[in-house]
Amino acid sequence: MEVAERLRWIIESISLDYYGEKVGCTASLGIAILQKGEEEEDLIRRADQMLYRAKENGKNQVAISPQDT
């Protein structure tokens, strides 16, 4: 979670030049940890669900699967 938050903060602090205009950038991240006996497809599905949760909760944030906290 700490690494994801640092990455999100770094992305947020970047200012891009787009045809002479400064443009900000943000990132929403979803985190899930592979559980014992879990298939990779399930891990990806849970991470994807957390990505959408981060976006639904206002974007530019990190969401972690409740079972991974």
C-alpha positions in Angstrom: 0.0 0.0 0.0 2.8 2.4 0.9 4.6 1.8 -2.5 1.3 2.3 -4.4 0.7 5.6 -2.5 4.2 6.8 -3.3 3.8 5.9 -6.9 0.4 7.7 -7.0 1.9 10.8 -5.4 4.9 10.8 -7.9 2.5 10.6 -10.8 0.3 13.4 -9.3 3.3 15.7 -8.9 4.3 15.4 -12.6 3.4 18.3 -14.8 3.3 17.4 -18.5 3.7 19.8 -21.4 1.1 19.2 -24.0 1.4 21.5 -27.0 2.7 24.3 -24.8 0.0 23.8 -22.1 0.8 22.3 -18.7 -1.3 19.2 -18.0 -1.6 17.4 -14.7 -1.8 13.6 -14.3 -3.3 11.4 -11.7 -3.6 7.6 -11.1 -6.0 5.3 -9.5 -4.6 2.0 -8.4 -6.2 -1.3 -7.3 -4.3 -3.7 -5.1 -4.9 -7.4 -4.5 -2.5 -10.0 -3.1 -2.4 -13.6 -4.4 -3.9 -15.8 -1.7 -2.8 -19.4 -1.1 -4.6 -21.7 -3.5 -6.0 -18.7 -5.5 -5.9 -18.7 -9.3 -4.2 -15.9 -11.1 -7.5 -14.9 -12.8 -9.1 -14.4 -9.4 -6.2 -12.2 -8.4 -6.6 -10.1 -11.5 -10.4 -9.9 -11.0 -10.0 -8.6 -7.5 -7.3 -6.1 -8.4 -9.6 -4.8 -11.2 -12.5 -4.5 -8.8 -10.3 -2.4 -6.5 -9.2 -0.2 -9.4 -12.9 0.5 -10.2 -13.5 1.2 -6.5 -10.7 3.7 -6.4 -12.2 5.5 -9.4 -15.7 5.4 -8.0 -14.5 6.9 -4.8 -13.2 10.0 -6.5 -10.2 8.9 -8.5 -6.5 9.6 -7.8 -6.3 7.1 -4.9 -5.4 3.6 -4.0 -7.9 0.9 -3.1 -6.9 -2.5 -1.6 -9.0 -5.6 -1.4 -10.5 -6.0 2.1 -9.1 -9.5 2.5 -5.6 -8.2 1.8 -5.5 -5.6 4.6 
